């Protein structure tokens, strides 16, 4: 494979993102950067995910991980990871860690107070 042009992972070599997702660019699930996911117990007869899906399941095993964190750990673009997460949600291998939490935007006032607190500490 040609090096330098693809996204690199030591276990996969150079693989282009569209290859990993089979050319798909969007998930059927509404996923935000802060959406947290965790693995579910495997059901009998569940289809085996791709190597990238297996890696996502390992990262989410026993501890909730956000979409942003998973993308960083996988060294893949966020949109690629969202497509893979969607596949795992479809086959019930992953679940939202807090399904009751609203997927609404974070509270702007809380974020401004946090930013102000950070600036005062610097």
Secondary structure as UniProt FT lines:
FT   STRAND          7..9
FT   TURN            10..12
FT   STRAND          13..15
FT   HELIX           17..20
FT   TURN            21..23
FT   TURN            33..34
FT   STRAND          36..39
FT   TURN            44..45
FT   HELIX           51..59
FT   STRAND          65..66
FT   HELIX           67..74
FT   HELIX           78..90
FT   TURN            91..92
FT   STRAND          94..96
FT   TURN            97..100
FT   HELIX           108..121
//
